[in-house]
């Protein structure tokens, strides 16, 4: 294994590029049009374009990724997280092409990546389990029948993928069908597959994780555990290691269950086994993420283990560098720096970063995917980077986090930093009074957050690809559309539409609050709507947001389902 193609983007691609350099491996980046000058592209040894500006055209295109591997001479593929990282078909295609897949076997991904099958494996391994469906749902009716049998609330989850996408909670029977449709739609958009299952929802649960490394022959080592309870829309914002406040029995239970589940499938590489701990003390297996986690650095900081380097070792056939759980040293926090506005319900805020000053000093680490001048694209994830702190104990780590968060400066986009600064001072997040759960942000903190002052989201320059003859051979080059526009019309290039007209002086117009894609209308054209009623669904940065009517009246659609929207573009008129 000499050359690793990184089938991903952003901060995880940067993380793998750096680990590859330290391991003496050559790195190959891939990029969509928006990412042509991204940090991971600049740092990699070489980079290959994936022509297109959507996830489906680029980072989810198996053929394009394999072609990039062949063109660059890569002999291995690291999938990062998200996109195709838990896609057994991609892993199988990589291996069929004669390349090394840095991850679990395709068979393991199929067994554990399908959450229904994973529940059966967990049951056989003796792991704690809440009631749930034993097969993917065929329709909303099955979810309603499950609710009738086991009671509410329930949660509908995508059977494939992770990251909190394709997950909806229903607390009333009337919400069940909508939860099924929404979870299915988001799962298709994020993972390309819409199968979902249902299980009993634990009230005010904590989210616990166990990091493992498997040698592929039945040997599984538990590296440590984490708490990832601070979430919005079931996606994590703050993580820490080790998980605070667990009894010895609870910690032993989740470590043993994680080891036994992964040993049952001869797990290979790095993986995470997730559990929920209900407010009543109920422990339940949740899922297995057959990949590296966004929050893996907190475990690295308290154990001294480089998990990406361990992935390289295992993929090369050398196995993990240790076989006993490392001693935990101190406490670590990770704060995700997402381009979202907490005061506007964590509304995505894509745009150009004007200024970026990251903190430093003892025990502070920045895993970033951007620099000043870079853009956070609307088509992809909102994660710009991760701020990590490590200290000798949790209270000292909290003090260090307050200092580091106060030093952090980023302008040009809204970010979740105001939320992070608030949460480290919350009594419910203190060591003595720790009482947060996965719904705590929405129920307790969000009502107190205020919107940020920020410029309108900027659009990311899109490349236009042109045929050109070089030394008697035809080639294709990509140039920014703005550059071509400055030169004037170029023969043979498609005409580009200008920025949609945005009007803010018409009280009848319902406009998009952020760039994205109109995925669904929730009301019929010509319907009577009330102020605050959800009328449409817009997907941005791989998350669905509901658009409420700004006034009562008769709605007339302007944009159609599937339309790409600019911030401020008119969706409908309400007369």
N, C-alpha and C positions, 0 to 999 in steps of 0.2 A: 504494500500500500504506500504510494508515493504522492499521489495527487488527488485531492478531495474536492469534488464539486459540492457547493453548498446550495441546496435546492430551497432557498429561502431568502429573506431580505431583512432589513432593519437591524435592530440591536443583536438579535440572535446570530445573524450572519456575521456581524462584527466579532461577536464572542468566539465563534468557531474559527474565523480567520486568524485571530490572535492565538488560539490554542494550537492551531495547525502550525503556525510559525514556530512556536516553542517546541513542538514535537518534530520539527524538521520536515514537515510536509508542505507541499505546494498547494495553494488554495485557488479555487476557481469560483468567482461570483457570477450570478445570473441576475438580469435586471429587466424590468418592464420599462416602458418609455419614460414614465415619471421618475424612475430611479436611475436614469442614465448617469447622473453625477452624485449618486448617493454615497454615504460614507463607506458602506461595505464594498462598493465597487472600487472606490479609491484605494482601499487598504489591501484588497486581494491581489495575488500575484498576477492574475489575469481575469478578464470578465467577458461574458458572452451575452449578447442581447437576446431577449425573448420578445420579439415585436408584438406590441399590443399594450393596452392600457387598463385591462381588467384582470382580475385574478384568474378567471376561466381561460383567458387567452395566454396567460403567462405562467404564473407560479403553480397553477393547477393543470397545466398541459403536459402530460407524461411524455408524449412524443417530442415536444420541444425541449424538455429537460434532458432526455436521453441524447438528442442530437447535439445539445450543448456539451454534454459529457464527452461524446465522441470527438467533436471539433476541438476540444481543449486538451484531449489526451488524459482526461481524468480516469482513474482506476477505482474510485470509491465515491460514494454519495452520502453526505450527511443531510438529513431532512429538516433539522431544526425542530421547531414546533409550529402547530397550525398547518394550514395548507395540506400537503400530502404526507405529513409526518406519520400519521396513523392509518395510511391507506395500504392495505395488504397488496392490492393490485400493483401499486407503484413499486413496493418492495420486491415483488415477484418479477416485475419488468426489469428492474435494476439488476437483479441477480441473473436473469435470463440473458442480459446483455454482456455478461461476464464481468460485472463490476461488483465491488464489495459494498454491501448495504450496512451502514453504521446504525444498527438498531436490531430489534428482535426479528425473529424469522417471520415470514409472511403468515405461517400457520398460527404463530402466537398472536400476531396482530389481529387475525380473524377471530381467534378464540376470546381474547380479552378486550379487543376493540369493540366488539358487539356486546353492549352492556347487558343484554338478556342472557347471552351465553356466559358472560363473566359472572353473573349472579349465580348461575348453576354451579360453576367451578368454585365460587366462594362458599356456596352451601355445602358442597362435598368436602371442602377443606375445613369446615366447622367455623367459618367466620360468622360474626353476628350480622343479622339481616332483618330489615323491616319488610312488611308485605309488599309484593310487587308483581307485575305481570310476568308470565313465563315465556312469552313470545311477542314479537313486534305487533303493535296495534294495526288493525286493518281499517279503522275509522274511528271517528269521535264517539260513536255509540259504545264501543268497548270500554273507552275511558269512563263514560258515564256509568256503565254497569259496574266497573271496578269501584267507583265512588259510592255507588249504592250499597255494595257489599262491605267495603272496609271503612267507609265514612270519609269525611272531608277534614282538612284539606288534602289534596293530592298534588303530585308534581308530574308533569309530562316531560320526558327527556328524549333528546336525540339518542338513538341507539349507537351512533358512530360519532367520532370527533370528541371535542371537549372544549375547555375554555369558557364554560357557562353558556355557550350558544346552543340554540335549540332546546331551551329549558323554560318551562312556564308553570307557575303555581296557580291552581284554581281553588278558591275558598268557598265558592258557592256552586251549586249544580249548573246554574246558568252560565258560569264562566268556563265550564269544562270543554265544550265544543270549540270555543274560541281559543283556549289554551292549546288544544290539539292542532288546530289549523296554523296558529302562529308558530308553534314549536317546529312543525313540519316544514313550514315555509323558510324559517331561519336556518334549519338544518340543511336544506337543499342549497341555500345560498352560501353557507359556510363550508360545507363538506361534500356537496354534490350528491348526497343521499338523504332521504327524508324519513327513514324508518324511525319510529318512536316507541317508547314503552312508558308505563306508568307505575308509580309506587306511592305508598303512603308518605305524606310529607311530615317530617318531624318539626315541631314548633320550636322556634328560637334555637336552632341547632348551631353548634360550632362545627367548623370544617377542619378536619385533621388529615395529615398526609404522612405517609411513610416512604422514604426514599430507599430504593433497593438497587443492587447491582447483581446481575446473574451471569454465570459463566457459560450458559447454554447447554450444560450437561446435568442440570438439577441442583447445582450449587448456587445458593442465593444468600447474599450478605445484606443485612439491614444497615444502611449508612446513618440514618437518623430520622427524626420526625419534625413536623412543622405544624403551625396553626395558620390557616388562611381564611379566617372567618370574616374579615372586613371586606365585604363585597357589595357591589351595586349591579343590579340586573344579573345576579349570579356570576359575576366576573370579579376576580380578586383585585384589590387595590393595595392592601398592605399584608405582608406575610412576615412570619418570624419563626426562628428556631432557637432552642427546642420549643415544642408546644407547652405553654405555661399552664400550671394548675392541674396537671393530670396526676391521678394516683398511680402508684407503682403497678397496680393491677391493670388499670386502663392502658398504660403504656405497654405493658407486657402483652396484653390482648391484641392490640393493633400491630405490634411488631411481629408476633407469632403468626397472626392471620396473614399479614403481608408476605412473610417468608413462605408460608405453606401454599398460598394461592399461586405465587410465581414459580415455586418449585414444581408444582403440579404440571406446568406447561414447559418445563426446561427453559425458563426465561433467559434471554441473552441481552446483555447491555444494561443501560440505565432505564429505570421505570419508576412510577409512583403509584402507590395504592392509597386510595382516598376513602375516608370514613366520615360519618356524621355522628356527632355526640349531642343528643337531644337535651333540652332543658331538664327533663326528668331523669337524665342519666342513661338513656337508651343509646347504645352504640349500634351503628349499622354500617355495613360495607356499602360504599357508594359506587366506585368504579376503579378501573386501572387505566392510567395514561401510559401507553406503550411508547414513550418518548421522553426527552428531556422536558422539564417544566420551566416555565418562565421564572419561577421562584427558586430554582435550584441554587443560586448563589448563597442564600442564607445557610443552607446546609454545608456548603463549601467553607464558609467563614467559621463555623463552629466546629468543624471536623478537620480542616486542613486538606480536604480531598478536592482535587480538580476533576469534576465529573465528566467534562468533555474529554480530557486526556484519558480517563478511564474508558470512555466509549471507544476511543481510538485503539487502546490496548486490546480490548475485548474483540473488536471487529477484526483486528490483525491476528487473532488467535492466541494472544498471550494471556488472556484472562485478567481478572482484577488484580491490582497490586497488593490487595489485602483480603482477608477472609473473615475477620472479626469486626464487629461494630466498633468504630473508633470512639474514643473518649470525647465527650462533649466539652468544649472549652468556651465558656462565656455564653453570650446571647447576641443574636443578630436580627436586624429588621431590614426588610426591603420595602421601599415606597415606589410604586409604579408612577412614572411621570407620563400621564396620558394627555393628549390634546383634547380635553373635554372641559366644559364649564360646569362645575358642581352646582353653582347657584341657579343654573338653568336645567336642573335635572340631569346633569352629566351629559349635556348635549355635545356631540362631537364638534370640534373646532379646528378643522384642517386649515393650513395656511403656511406662510413662510416665517421661519424663526429669525427675528431681527437681531436679538442679543441672547447669548447663552453664557452664563457664568456658573460653573458647577463648583460646589464646595469641595474642600480637601481637608487634610490634616489627619491625625491618628485615627485609625479605625474607620475611615470613610472611603467608599469605593463607588465609582460611577460606571455603569455599564450602559453606554449610550449608543444610539443608532443614528444620531444627527449631530451636526455642528451648526454654529451661527451661519445663516445664509441658506441653510437647507430647508426643504419644505416637508411638511407632513401631509401626505396625499390622502384625499377623500376616499379613494378606491380601496385602501387597505387599512390595516389595524391602526388604532389611535396611539399606540405605545411609542413614545419618543425615546425612552430610556428608563433606567432603574437606579435609584439612589439607595445605597446599602451602607449600614453602619454596624459596627461590631464593638463590643466592650465586655468587661469581665462579668457583668451580671445584667439583668433586665433593666433595673432602674438606671444604671450608668449608661446603658445603651439608649434609653429613652432621653436622657439628658443630652447625649451626643447627637441624637436625632433632631432634637429641638434646635441645637446650634447649627447643624448642617442644613436643615430646612430653612432656617432664617437667612443663611448665606446664599441660598440658591436663587438665581435670577434668570428668568426667561421671559422674553417679550415677543410680540407679534402674533401669538396664539394664546388662547385661554388654556390653562392646564389645571390639573387636580391639586396643585401644590397648596392652595388655600385650605382645601379639605385636609391634606396631610398635616399641615401646621395646626389645624384645629384638633385633630383626633389625638395627637400626642399629649394634649392637655386635658382630655376628657377623663373624668373620674372612672367611667366604665372601662377605660383602656389602661388604667393604672394597674400596677402589679398586685396591690392589695385588694382592689375592687374589681378585678377583671370580670366583665359581664357582657362582652359583645357576642353577637351571633351573626349569621349570614344575612339577616334582615335588619340588623341594627342601624345601618347607615340610612336606609329609607325611612325607618320608623322614628328614629331618634335624632339624627344629625342633619339630614337634608333640609327639614323645615327651617333650620337656623342659618343655612348657607345663603350668601347673597351673590347675585350675578356679577361677573367681572366686566370691567371696562376693557374693550378690545376693538381693534379694527375689524371691518368685515372680512370674513375668510377669503384668502387669496386663492386664485386658481393656479394650478400647477402647469407650467408650459408643457405642451404636448409635442412630441417629435413627429415630423413628417418624413417618411422614407422615400428616397428618390433613386431611380436607376442612374448609374454613371459609368462611363467607360474609363478604365484605368489600364494603361499598357496593353490595349487591345482586348481586354476582358471586361465583361459587364460585372459590376458590383452594386451593392445597395448601401447608401449612407443615410443616416438619420440626422436631421437638423431641426432645431427648435422652430416651431411654427412662427414665433415672433420674429425670428431672424429672417425667415423667408418673406414675411409680410413687409419687413423693412426694405428688402430688396425689390419688392414689387412682385407681380405674378410670375410664376415659373411654369413654362409649358409642361403639360402632362401631370401637374399636381392637382389633387382634388381641392375644390374650393372649401374653405372652412367658414362655418357660420360664426358670426360675432357673438359677443356676450349677450345673452337674452336681456331684453329690456326689463329693468326692474323699476317698478313704480311704488312709491311709499305714500302717495297722496290720495289713494283711492280706498276708501274704507270698506268697499265691497270685496276687495281682492284678498284671498287667502294665499299666503306665500310660504315657500320653503324656508325653514329656519337655518338650514345647513345644506351644503352640497350633498347629493346622494342620488339614489334611484327610487322612483315611485314603484313600490312592489305591489301595492294593493289599495283599492278603494274599499272602504267599509260601508259606504252608503251608495245608493243608486243615484244616477244623474237625475236632477230634478227633485230630489228628496227634500223634505222639510227637516232642518236640523236645529238644534239648540246650542247656545253658547257653551263651549267647553266639551261638547260631544266629540269623541274621536271619529274622524271621517276618513283618514287615510293612513297608510303605513309607508314610511320612508326608511330605506336601508342606507346607512353611511358607516364607513369604517367597520364593516362586518357586523353592525348592530342594528336592530330594528328600533325605530322610534315612531310613536303614534302622533299624528298631527290633529290637534283639536280645532274645532270651528271657533273662529275669533268673534263670531256674532251669530245670532239666530236669523233664520230666513230660509230661502230656497237656494239650494246648492246647484250650480252649473259647472260641470267639470271643464277644465281647460287643458290640463296635462293628462296623458293616457298612461295606463299601467306599463311599466318598463322604461319610462322616460328618464333620461339623465337630467338632473336638476342642478342649477346653480343656486347659491344662497340668494334668497329674495325673489326667485322665479315664481311666477303665478301658477298655483295649482288649480284654483277654482275661483269662481265668483259666488258670493252669497248675498243675494238681493233681499 
